[in-house]
Amino acid sequence: MSIRLLLPLCAGLLLAACAPTRPTRPAVPPAPAAITGVPSCDAYLSSYQACHRAAAIFPADQLQAHYQAMRDSLLDAARDPQTRPYLDARCRLLSSQLNQNLQGHSCDAPATAPPTAH
């Protein structure tokens, strides 16, 4: 991957990870149809909550806010002609990172407690 492709992708991931947590909005289930128009992003968003819950990445009371922030970020990128070409790679990377965090568990599996240090 060239540095020209990698830099915007890394910058986008960094911005998404550092975005301030928004106040929790009422639970609104994602639409089953395309949201961004980018298949890899729509697939990522459709499984986001169940997979993040199964991987226990965020506390349960913060999951909806993180989902909303990611959804808004991907929608903004999909609307921007400068970032849209990189969106497929970004969503594939996000999906890959989520799969690594799942450590082989299904998104339907209940969340496991994080290991405690003794």
Secondary structure, 3 states (H helix, E strand, C coil): CCHHHHHHHHHHHHHHHHCCCCCCCCCCCCCCCCCCCCHHHHHHHHHHHHHHHHHCCCCHHHHHHHHHHHHHHHHHHHHCCCCHHHHHHHHHHHHHHHHHHHCCCCCCCCCCCCCCCC
